[in-house]
Amino acid sequence: KAGVTQTPRYLIKTRGQQVTLSCSPISGHRSVSWYQQTPGQGLQFLFEYFSETQRNKGNFPGRFSGRQFSNSRSEMNVSTLELGDSALYLCASSLDVSSDEQFFGPGTRLTVL
Amino acid sequence: GESVGLHLPTLSVQEGDNSIINCAYSNSASDYFIWYKQESGKGPQFIIDIRSNMDKRQGQRVTVLLNKTVKHLSLQIAATQPGDSAVYFCAERSAQAGTALIFGKGTTLSVSS
């Protein structure tokens, strides 16, 4: 069974631009969570989607948004990029919202210049 | 605040030694704890988990200990191998936060042969 896939793996943007990252969960998994990883703040929860609905949201500004499609694939969008948005963005999938184990993808490395 | 932290940012051991990685948590309402391993360029990989109604859980070469009295979590790796070199994170989850995982800062384990 294929693992969690994220595209693109690497991305370079400039301040003020917007970016969309994509995540395909493990086949059959319906819950997708997004995390931001930086050297300074570590891993921080962004949001979680289940059945195309945002179930939970972390403490991030409204510039960060996401959505989930009927096939459980998810995208996250960051608008008006700032230098501090440079990070590894990780997607994790789980079977459903009551599942414990979350399987992480390799992440998308976003660099904002 | 609600955060999970690790006592040491780095740990260096010799191949064959037993490794112990520690983690302190502050949210007494957390009911589920996980240890993840992250290798360079990869997403976090699930190692072992434990629920708050347990004190100890064993896996293959790994053991997690939970001491709820002092809010302490540890990961023991037996016969540490060079392939165990990675960053290790503990994470917690509470019913209050839904499925969001709160991660510690991480401990870098270096195994020399």
Interface residues (C-beta under 8 A of the other chain):
Chain A: V4 S31 S33 Y35 G42 L43 Q44 F45 E48 R55 N56 G58 L90 A92 S94 V97 D100 E101 Q102 F103 F104 G105 P106 G107
Chain B: Y32 I34 Y36 G41 K42 G43 P44 Q45 F46 D49 F89 A91 A97 G98 T99 A100 L101 I102 F103 G104 K105 G106
